[in-house]
Structure formats: structure tokens, C-alpha cells
Amino acid sequence: MEPPIGHDQNADQIAYWNGPGGQRWADRQQSQDIVLAPVADVLIDRAGAKAGEHIIDVGCGAGATTVAFARTAGPNGHVTGIDISAPMLARARQIAPARMPVEFVQADATIYPFVPSSFDLLVSRFGVMFFAHPALSFTNLHKAMKPSGRLAFACWRDPRDNQFFMAPLQAVYKHVPKLPQQGPEDPGPFSFASEARVHQILDRAGFSGIAMEPVDLSLDVAIGRGLEAAVQGAREIGPAARALAEQPPDVVAAATNSIREALMPFVSGQSVPLRASIWIVTARTS
């Protein structure tokens, strides 16, 4: 499938999520959904979806949260998952139960022509931090919301508060150059870490009653399968994996040993829980 037409400045993200990066996430869908289940649980609780509602899941990825919200919306509701990644949406369509009231749209939410005033609830699990111009993106999404609409999404807080990312990455940095430095507002996992910036974006887009709840979680990167599963996960996905991309086998082997050493202190039985810090952001359409 051809990548979707999107906002010009989202082109890099569209290319990445339709290339090997998006395919790796699709391939690890089951594992990643287990790792991130605590995030989904908190988001679902705070979103307060109701039976019969029409819901949009932004950056829905492989569809786990889309399916979860569809179970709440029920047969009289409907959930639309929107994402730019063909590989991840292909996986989403595979896991969605037959006859469930869901649809998946491959599109850039910044410019997609949503039916105005059609959604009761906008949700996202880590899908909104990659827009080049998030105020423009949320303005477009705001138009799609009913006057009584609500918003609830999860985004990462500061990198230094997220052992989940930084423990494997710092181990890898003993062997390879650091990834290119990103500015605090550049598209990426931590672009919504600033509370002031998120308020500004949503306020400019027309949302009100904006609230940001800090939530600290423990995420088992081993998904109950032991240290080697945790090491493999760090090797295959996330910033440590990106730093190791295209490195020669001897460097990868040495970095893998360092990841193992870094994660050993966190081993608890067959689990390797790492600290993760997120915001749960809520707001109203008007």
C-alpha cells in the first residue's frame, strides 16, 4: 500500500512508520501490547468511554486500544482508528474481532477530512507526539469532535524519568555514537513532555478544561519471560534498537552484553520491571 498523503512536514514520520520501523512494531504487536497494558488500563479508565459513543483513536498503531474502546462502545457505538502506518494497520485489521464496530483508516490526522462534529471522544496511547505542527493537527481533530466531546491521551514525560527507555539506551551508548539530538519540540516520543507546551497546543486548537495527570508505572520489559526476552526487546524496538541500526555484528554483540548487564539489577523472577512516567491528558471540546 502506498504511504498516505500527509502534511508536508510530516513526511519523515510517514516514511519511517511505513518502512522497517513500522514493520518492527507490527511484528512485535503482541509483546508490545503486553508491555504497555498498564498504560492502556489507565487511559481507558480516565477516558470514561460510554456505550453507544463514536470514538476516534489517533495514532492507533496495531489497534489494541481501538479494540478495547470498541468493546465499551458496543454494537451501537463505533471506533475509528487512524494511523499513517500501513504495516501496523494491517496487523490491527488482523487482530480486530469480526463484526466489531471498528474501522481503520490510513491517513495523516493533520489534514484528513473528517466528518465535522462526528466524534464523542478522542483517545490516543502515545500516538499524538509525532506531528510536526501539533496545534494544526489538533485543530483539525477538534473540528471532528461534537460540541460535547472529550479528549484523553497518554504521552511520555521527561526522558530522565523514564528508565524504560534510558536504561537500555545508556548501555548501548557505551559502544555507538549517540542518536542525533532532538529539540524538545521536535516530533518524537518526548515532544509532549512539557506541561506548558501541551496546554498551549490544546488551547490554541480550541480545547478547554485541560488537565494533565502525572502517572508513574512499572512496565515489565520481559513480559514475564525472563532477562533474555527483555534484552531481545530492547534490541528490536525503541531508541536502543535505533542506535544499533546498521552497526556491525561485533558492536551489536558488545552492546547486547551491556544491555544485559544494565537490566540485571532489575530482574525479579521472570520479570524485568522498569520505571515509566507518563501524562494522562484530558480536555473538553468546548
C-alpha positions as CSV (number, residue, x, y, z in Angstrom):
1,M,0.0,0.0,0.0
2,E,1.3,3.5,-0.9
3,P,2.0,5.8,2.1
4,P,-0.8,8.2,2.7
5,I,-0.8,11.8,1.5
6,G,0.0,13.9,4.5
7,H,1.2,17.3,5.7
8,D,4.5,18.1,4.0
9,Q,6.3,18.4,7.3
10,N,5.1,15.0,8.5
11,A,6.8,13.3,5.5
12,D,9.7,11.9,7.6
13,Q,7.3,10.3,10.1
14,I,5.2,8.9,7.3
15,A,8.3,7.4,5.7
16,Y,9.6,5.9,9.0
17,W,6.3,4.3,10.0
18,N,5.8,2.8,6.6
19,G,9.3,1.4,6.5
20,P,11.2,-1.1,8.6
21,G,10.5,0.9,11.8
22,G,6.7,0.4,11.4
23,Q,7.2,-3.2,10.4
24,R,9.2,-3.9,13.6
25,W,6.3,-2.5,15.7
26,A,3.8,-4.6,13.8
27,D,5.9,-7.7,14.2
28,R,6.1,-7.1,18.0
29,Q,2.5,-6.2,18.4
30,Q,1.6,-8.9,20.8
31,S,4.7,-8.3,23.0
32,Q,4.4,-4.5,23.0
33,D,0.7,-4.6,23.9
34,I,1.6,-6.7,26.9
35,V,4.4,-4.3,27.9
36,L,2.1,-1.3,27.5
37,A,-1.0,-2.8,29.0
38,P,-0.7,-0.8,32.3
39,V,-0.7,2.4,30.1
40,A,-3.8,1.3,28.2
41,D,-5.6,0.4,31.5
42,V,-5.0,3.9,33.0
43,L,-6.0,5.6,29.7
44,I,-9.2,3.6,29.4
45,D,-10.2,4.4,33.0
46,R,-9.6,8.1,32.6
47,A,-11.3,8.4,29.2
48,G,-14.6,7.2,30.6
49,A,-15.9,5.9,27.3
50,K,-19.6,5.1,27.2
51,A,-21.7,2.6,25.3
52,G,-23.0,3.9,22.0
53,E,-20.3,6.6,21.7
54,H,-18.4,7.3,18.5
55,I,-14.7,7.4,19.3
56,I,-11.5,8.2,17.4
57,D,-8.2,6.6,18.3
58,V,-5.4,8.7,17.0
59,G,-2.1,7.0,16.1
60,C,-3.9,3.7,16.8
61,G,-0.9,1.6,15.6
62,A,-1.7,-2.1,15.7
63,G,-5.1,-1.5,17.2
64,A,-5.1,-2.7,20.8
65,T,-6.7,0.4,22.2
66,T,-9.1,0.7,19.3
67,V,-10.4,-2.8,20.0
68,A,-10.6,-2.1,23.8
69,F,-12.6,1.0,23.3
70,A,-14.9,-0.8,20.8
71,R,-15.8,-3.3,23.5
72,T,-17.0,-0.4,25.6
73,A,-18.7,1.4,22.8
74,G,-20.7,-1.8,22.0
75,P,-22.8,-2.6,19.0
76,N,-24.5,0.8,18.9
77,G,-21.1,2.7,19.0
78,H,-18.2,2.9,16.6
79,V,-14.5,3.4,16.9
80,T,-12.2,4.7,14.1
81,G,-8.5,4.0,14.4
82,I,-6.4,6.4,12.3
83,D,-2.7,5.9,11.7
84,I,-0.1,6.6,9.0
85,S,1.5,3.2,9.2
86,A,0.4,0.5,6.7
87,P,2.2,-2.3,8.4
88,M,0.7,-1.5,11.8
89,L,-2.8,-1.1,10.4
90,A,-2.5,-4.4,8.6
91,R,-1.8,-6.0,12.0
92,A,-4.7,-4.1,13.5
93,R,-7.1,-5.4,11.0
94,Q,-5.9,-9.0,11.7
95,I,-6.5,-8.7,15.5
96,A,-9.8,-6.9,15.4
97,P,-12.6,-9.4,16.0
98,A,-15.1,-9.9,13.2
99,R,-18.2,-7.8,13.3
100,M,-16.7,-5.5,15.9
101,P,-17.8,-1.8,15.3
102,V,-14.3,-0.6,14.3
103,E,-12.7,0.7,11.1
104,F,-9.0,1.6,10.5
105,V,-8.0,4.5,8.3
106,Q,-4.5,5.0,6.9
107,A,-4.2,8.8,6.9
108,D,-2.5,11.8,8.4
109,A,-4.8,13.3,11.1
110,T,-3.4,16.7,10.4
111,I,-5.2,17.0,7.1
112,Y,-7.7,14.2,6.9
113,P,-11.2,15.4,6.0
114,F,-13.1,14.1,9.0
115,V,-16.9,14.5,9.0
116,P,-17.4,17.6,11.2
117,S,-18.9,17.1,14.7
118,S,-18.9,13.3,14.4
119,F,-17.0,12.0,17.5
120,D,-17.8,12.0,21.2
121,L,-14.4,11.0,22.4
122,L,-10.8,11.4,21.1
123,V,-8.2,9.0,22.6
124,S,-4.6,8.1,22.0
125,R,-1.9,5.9,23.5
126,F,1.4,7.5,22.5
127,G,0.1,8.4,19.1
128,V,0.0,12.2,19.2
129,M,3.6,13.2,19.8
130,F,4.8,12.8,16.2
131,F,3.0,15.7,14.5
132,A,5.3,18.4,13.0
133,H,2.7,21.0,13.8
134,P,0.5,19.6,16.6
135,A,-1.6,22.7,17.0
136,L,-2.7,22.4,13.4
137,S,-3.3,18.6,13.8
138,F,-5.4,19.1,17.0
139,T,-7.3,22.0,15.3
140,N,-8.3,19.5,12.6
141,L,-9.3,16.9,15.1
142,H,-11.2,19.5,17.2
143,K,-13.4,20.1,14.1
144,A,-14.3,16.4,14.0
145,M,-15.5,16.5,17.7
146,K,-19.0,17.1,18.8
147,P,-19.6,20.2,20.9
148,S,-19.9,17.9,23.9
149,G,-16.8,16.0,23.0
150,R,-13.9,14.9,25.3
151,L,-10.3,14.1,24.8
152,A,-8.0,11.7,26.7
153,F,-4.5,10.7,25.7
154,A,-1.3,9.3,27.1
155,C,2.1,10.8,26.4
156,W,5.6,10.3,27.8
157,R,7.1,12.7,30.4
158,D,10.7,13.7,30.6
159,P,13.3,11.1,29.3
160,R,15.2,11.2,32.6
161,D,12.1,10.0,34.4
162,N,11.7,7.0,32.0
163,Q,14.1,4.2,32.9
164,F,12.0,2.2,30.5
165,F,13.8,4.0,27.6
166,M,17.0,5.2,29.1
167,A,18.4,2.1,30.8
168,P,18.9,0.1,27.6
169,L,19.9,3.2,25.6
170,Q,22.6,4.3,28.0
171,A,24.1,0.8,27.9
172,V,24.2,1.0,24.1
173,Y,25.9,4.4,24.2
174,K,29.0,2.7,25.6
175,H,29.5,1.3,22.1
176,V,27.9,3.6,19.5
177,P,27.5,7.3,18.8
178,K,24.5,9.0,20.4
179,L,21.4,9.5,18.3
180,P,21.0,12.9,16.8
181,Q,20.0,15.4,19.4
182,Q,16.3,16.3,19.2
183,G,14.9,19.6,20.3
184,P,12.2,19.5,23.0
185,E,9.5,20.3,20.4
186,D,10.8,18.1,17.6
187,P,8.4,15.2,16.7
188,G,9.2,12.2,18.8
189,P,8.3,10.3,22.0
190,F,9.1,13.2,24.3
191,S,7.7,16.1,22.4
192,F,4.8,16.4,24.8
193,A,6.8,16.1,28.0
194,S,6.4,19.8,28.7
195,E,3.2,20.5,30.5
196,A,3.2,24.2,29.4
197,R,3.6,23.2,25.7
198,V,0.7,20.7,25.8
199,H,-1.6,23.3,27.4
200,Q,-0.6,25.8,24.7
201,I,-1.2,23.3,21.9
202,L,-4.6,22.2,23.1
203,D,-5.7,25.7,24.0
204,R,-4.8,27.0,20.5
205,A,-6.8,24.1,18.9
206,G,-9.9,25.1,20.8
207,F,-10.0,22.6,23.7
208,S,-10.9,23.7,27.3
209,G,-10.7,22.2,30.8
210,I,-7.2,20.9,30.1
211,A,-5.8,18.7,32.8
212,M,-2.6,16.7,33.0
213,E,-2.2,13.9,35.5
214,P,1.3,12.6,36.1
215,V,1.2,8.8,36.4
216,D,4.2,6.6,37.4
217,L,4.1,3.0,36.2
218,S,6.3,-0.1,36.3
219,L,6.5,-1.8,32.8
220,D,7.8,-5.4,32.6
221,V,10.0,-5.3,29.5
222,A,10.5,-9.1,29.8
223,I,6.7,-9.7,29.7
224,G,7.2,-12.5,32.2
225,R,9.7,-14.4,30.0
226,G,12.9,-13.6,31.8
227,L,16.0,-11.4,31.2
228,E,16.8,-12.6,27.7
229,A,13.4,-11.6,26.5
230,A,13.9,-8.2,27.9
231,V,17.3,-7.9,26.2
232,Q,15.8,-9.1,22.9
233,G,13.0,-6.5,23.2
234,A,15.5,-3.6,23.7
235,R,17.5,-4.9,20.7
236,E,14.4,-5.0,18.4
237,I,12.4,-1.8,19.2
238,G,12.8,1.6,20.7
239,P,15.7,4.1,20.9
240,A,18.4,1.4,21.8
241,A,17.4,-0.5,18.7
242,R,17.6,2.7,16.5
243,A,21.1,3.4,17.9
244,L,22.2,-0.1,16.9
245,A,20.8,0.0,13.4
246,E,23.4,-0.7,10.8
247,Q,26.1,-1.4,13.3
248,P,28.5,-4.3,12.6
249,P,27.8,-7.6,14.3
250,D,30.7,-7.3,16.8
251,V,29.4,-3.9,18.0
252,V,25.9,-5.3,18.3
253,A,27.2,-8.2,20.3
254,A,29.1,-6.0,22.7
255,A,26.2,-3.6,23.1
256,T,23.8,-6.6,23.8
257,N,26.1,-7.7,26.6
258,S,25.9,-4.2,28.1
259,I,22.1,-4.1,27.8
260,R,22.1,-7.4,29.7
261,E,24.3,-6.1,32.4
262,A,22.2,-2.9,32.7
263,L,19.0,-4.8,33.1
264,M,20.3,-7.5,35.5
265,P,19.7,-5.4,38.7
266,F,16.0,-5.0,37.8
267,V,15.3,-8.7,37.4
268,S,12.5,-10.0,39.6
269,G,11.8,-13.7,38.9
270,Q,10.9,-13.8,35.2
271,S,10.1,-10.1,35.1
272,V,12.2,-7.1,34.4
273,P,10.1,-4.1,35.6
274,L,11.4,-0.6,34.7
275,R,10.1,2.7,35.8
276,A,7.9,4.7,33.3
277,S,6.5,8.1,33.7
278,I,3.6,9.4,31.6
279,W,1.0,12.2,31.4
280,I,-2.7,11.4,31.1
281,V,-4.1,14.4,29.4
282,T,-7.8,15.2,29.4
283,A,-9.8,18.0,27.9
284,R,-13.2,19.1,26.6
285,T,-14.2,20.2,23.1
286,S,-15.8,23.4,24.4
